[in-house]
Amino acid sequence: MFDITLQKHLKPIVHKMGKALVSMGISANMITLFGALLVIPAVIAISQQLYGLGLCFILLNRIIDGLDGAVAQINGPTQFGGYLDSLADFFFYAAIPLAFAWADPENAKWAALLLASFMVTGVSFLAFAAIGSDKKAPDEGRGHKSFLYTIGLMEGTETIITFTLMCFFPAYFAWIAIAASLFCVLTIAQRLKMAYDLLD
């Protein structure tokens, strides 16, 4: 929901950083893999209830995620790069709720609810991209993507906000997870309507 607005403000800064990385010979795939590795210390920190440290790794991971996209735009996006980026993103989305479940057993059922919501939301995104690969979606200000990209209420920015709130207010994990899950349900409905309108 807020991804496009945020990207418009950050794009000039991220693009400059991307150009610097390209000049150093660093590829988008290298950045993606490095970002994925940062998920591991984030999970360890959160599972040990070191929420501030975990949040630092979460935010660093998301910064890295933006940089790989900038480098890909400069060098030209590839199908494998898009695949690798999606895999790294969903590793991140799955690992952080799991870390909160490990941190406190009381979180487990709500983490399971959030993970199920993320899973179905992810399917609504990836299945549309695969089945509708011959369709042209509106650019929406995102620039060229390596696959058909659909918008939704629960996107990357909203997920970062969700995880940030969980780190700041771990005692309210259940309520934050429920709210995020409801946003996921609305996103699924939104993409279902989009698929009905655009797909044969």
HUNOR-V440902 format. One record per backbone hydrogen bond with DSSP energy under -0.5 kcal/mol. CO is the residue of the C=O (numbers start at 1). NH is the residue of the N-H. E is the energy in kcal/mol with one decimal. If there is no record, write none. Layout:
# HUNOR-V440902
CO;NH;E, CO;NH;E
This chain:
# HUNOR-V440902
2;6;-2.5, 3;7;-2.7, 4;8;-1.9, 5;9;-1.4, 6;10;-2.2, 7;11;-2.2, 10;14;-2.7, 11;15;-2.7, 12;16;-1.8, 13;17;-2.0, 14;18;-2.5, 15;19;-2.4, 16;20;-1.8, 17;21;-2.0, 18;22;-2.4, 19;23;-2.1, 20;24;-0.8, 21;26;-2.3, 22;25;-1.8, 27;31;-1.7, 28;32;-2.4, 29;33;-2.2, 30;34;-2.0, 31;35;-2.6, 32;36;-2.1, 33;37;-1.8, 34;38;-1.1, 36;39;-1.2, 37;40;-1.0, 37;41;-0.7, 38;42;-1.3, 39;43;-2.5, 40;44;-2.3, 41;45;-2.6, 42;46;-2.4, 43;47;-2.6, 44;48;-1.1, 45;50;-3.0, 46;49;-2.1, 49;51;-1.2, 50;54;-2.4, 51;55;-2.4, 52;56;-1.7, 53;57;-1.8, 54;58;-2.1, 55;59;-2.8, 56;60;-2.1, 57;61;-2.4, 58;62;-2.0, 59;63;-2.1, 60;64;-2.4, 61;65;-2.0, 62;66;-1.6, 63;67;-1.8, 64;68;-2.2, 65;69;-1.1, 66;70;-1.7, 67;71;-2.5, 68;72;-2.2, 69;73;-2.1, 70;74;-1.7, 71;75;-2.7, 72;76;-2.0, 78;82;-2.1, 79;83;-2.2, 80;84;-3.0, 81;85;-2.5, 82;86;-2.0, 83;87;-2.4, 84;88;-2.4, 85;89;-2.4, 86;90;-2.4, 87;91;-1.7, 88;92;-2.0, 89;93;-2.5, 90;94;-1.8, 91;95;-2.3, 92;96;-1.8, 93;97;-0.7, 94;98;-1.2, 95;99;-2.0, 96;100;-1.7, 97;101;-1.8, 98;102;-2.0, 99;103;-1.9, 100;104;-1.6, 104;107;-2.5, 105;108;-1.3, 107;111;-2.8, 108;112;-2.4, 109;113;-1.7, 110;114;-2.3, 111;115;-2.8, 112;116;-2.4, 113;117;-2.1, 114;118;-2.8, 115;119;-2.4, 116;120;-2.2, 117;121;-2.3, 118;122;-2.8, 119;123;-2.2, 120;124;-2.3, 121;125;-1.4, 122;126;-3.2, 123;127;-2.7, 124;128;-0.5, 125;129;-1.7, 126;130;-2.3, 127;131;-3.0, 128;132;-2.3, 130;133;-1.0, 132;135;-2.2, 135;137;-0.7, 139;142;-2.0, 153;155;-0.9, 155;159;-1.9, 156;160;-2.3, 157;161;-2.4, 158;162;-2.2, 159;163;-2.5, 160;164;-2.5, 161;165;-2.5, 162;166;-2.0, 163;167;-1.9, 164;168;-2.2, 165;169;-2.9, 169;172;-2.0, 170;173;-1.5, 172;176;-2.2, 173;177;-2.8, 174;178;-2.3, 175;179;-2.3, 176;180;-2.4, 177;181;-2.2, 178;182;-2.1, 179;183;-1.9, 180;184;-1.9, 181;185;-2.2, 182;186;-2.1, 183;187;-2.1, 184;188;-2.6, 185;189;-2.2, 186;190;-2.3, 187;191;-2.5, 188;192;-2.3, 189;193;-2.1, 190;194;-1.9, 191;195;-2.9, 192;196;-2.4, 193;197;-1.9, 194;198;-2.2, 195;199;-2.8
